[in-house]
Amino acid sequence: MLSNIFKPGRLAFIPYIMAGDPDLETTRAIVSALTEAGADAIELGVPYSDPLADGPTIEAAGTRALKNGVKLSDVLALVKEVHEAAPPIVLFTYYNPVYQYGVQEFARAAAGAGAAGAIVPDLSLEEAEPLRLALGAHDLEMPLLVAPSTPRDRAAEIAGQSGGFVYVVSRLGVTGAGQAPNFEPVRKQIAELRSVTKKPLALGFGISSAEHVRAVRGLVDGVIVGSALIDAYSNARGNEAARRAGDYLKALREE
């Protein structure tokens, strides 16, 4: 279970990478490097042409993967190949690829590949239920997102249905390292969430530096790092990209 990666007094690190960027062989090497660097789980992005929540870095990574012809089936095949030697792998995808694949078939395929769950940021709480139930039938979890603008009562509903952990969005807007979170509102948001749920809270969107890690250590249970990690190995391939990714995660973990 995803919740097992969170331990009292310890900050879990969940790196995000885009499958197929710049190619699947490099993704395979990066998964291995992040595993060696101590990743507690890995979010593996499924390339998509209309990523509503993604900022420029992840959108560009998805575009590069799409140009390589990477499809959801390729991502599932990669997960099947690497999951036994990796920490829990959570697919990060938008709903349209899942819908086109078929909700039930996607859940069966993700389970068969060895994925631990799926995050689908463009599904509302009400719309997420069919997929959440389909994944749950295969013991897969579906973390749900809570934004800074989410009212407290609705945040409690979302947290109640969230699987594994609650994905706390640190700021409004899209992902990306260009705009740092304002941690004062984040502290208030976390305190309100703690009052309505005992599930682990993992913070994402804008977490990109050692300073950010220090700011939230002891506040949240985990951090999700995507754009800054991808920037760290951009313009590299294969083992060089993997080395950069691993070094980046190690540096954050040592903070």
C-alpha positions, 0 to 999 in steps of 0.5 A, spaced: 500 500 500 502 507 498 500 509 505 506 504 507 511 509 504 510 514 510 513 513 516 512 517 523 518 523 523 520 521 516 519 525 510 518 521 504 520 523 497 516 522 491 519 524 484 515 525 478 518 523 471 515 523 464 515 516 461 518 516 454 522 522 455 527 523 452 526 515 450 523 509 454 530 506 455 532 513 459 526 512 463 528 505 465 535 508 467 532 513 471 527 509 475 533 505 477 537 511 479 531 514 483 531 507 486 538 507 488 537 514 490 532 512 495 525 514 492 520 512 496 515 511 490 515 514 483 510 518 479 510 515 472 507 520 467 503 518 461 504 523 456 498 526 453 497 532 448 492 536 453 495 536 460 491 541 464 495 541 470 502 541 467 507 547 467 512 548 461 517 543 463 512 537 464 508 539 458 515 539 454 517 532 457 510 529 454 511 532 448 518 529 447 515 523 449 509 523 444 513 525 438 517 518 440 510 515 439 510 513 447 503 510 448 499 508 455 500 501 453 508 502 452 508 505 459 504 499 462 509 495 459 515 499 462 512 498 469 511 491 468 518 490 466 521 495 472 516 495 478 519 489 482 526 492 482 523 499 484 519 502 489 511 503 488 510 506 481 504 510 481 501 512 474 500 520 473 495 520 467 489 524 465 482 521 464 482 521 456 487 516 455 484 512 461 477 513 457 480 511 451 483 505 454 477 503 458 476 504 465 476 497 467 481 494 462 486 500 465 485 498 472 486 490 470 492 492 466 495 497 471 494 491 476 497 486 471 503 491 470 505 491 477 503 499 478 501 501 485 495 506 483 494 512 479 493 519 479 488 523 475 488 530 476 483 532 471 477 528 475 473 531 480 471 527 486 464 525 483 467 523 476 473 519 480 468 514 483 468 509 477 475 509 476 477 509 483 472 503 484 475 499 478 482 500 481 480 498 488 477 492 485 485 490 484 488 493 490 490 499 487 490 506 490 488 513 487 490 519 491 486 525 490 488 532 489 486 538 494 488 545 492 489 551 496 482 554 494 478 547 496 473 549 501 474 545 508 468 541 507 470 539 500 477 537 502 474 533 508 470 529 503 476 528 498 481 526 503 476 521 505 476 518 498 483 519 497 487 512 497 494 512 499 495 519 501 492 526 500 496 530 494 496 537 497 497 542 491 501 547 494 499 553 490 494 555 484 496 554 477 500 549 474 506 545 476 513 548 475 519 550 479 519 557 476 514 559 482 516 557 489 510 556 493 508 561 499 509 556 505 505 561 510 498 559 506 501 552 506 502 551 513 494 553 514 492 549 509 496 543 512 493 544 519 486 544 516 487 538 513 490 535 519 483 536 522 479 532 518 484 526 516 489 522 519 491 520 512 498 522 510 499 528 506 504 529 500 505 536 498 507 537 490 507 543 485 513 548 486 517 544 490 524 544 487 529 546 492 533 544 498 530 550 501 523 548 500 524 541 503 527 544 509 521 549 509 516 543 509 520 538 513 516 536 519 510 539 516 508 534 511 509 527 510 512 527 503 514 531 497 513 530 490 518 533 486 517 533 478 519 539 474 525 541 477 528 534 477 526 533 469 530 540 468 536 536 472 537 531 466 534 535 460 538 535 454 541 528 457 540 521 455 541 514 458 546 513 463 548 521 464 540 523 465 540 517 470 546 520 474 543 527 474 536 524 476 539 520 482 544 526 484 538 531 484 534 526 489 540 524 493 541 532 494 534 533 496 534 527 501 540 529 504 537 536 506 
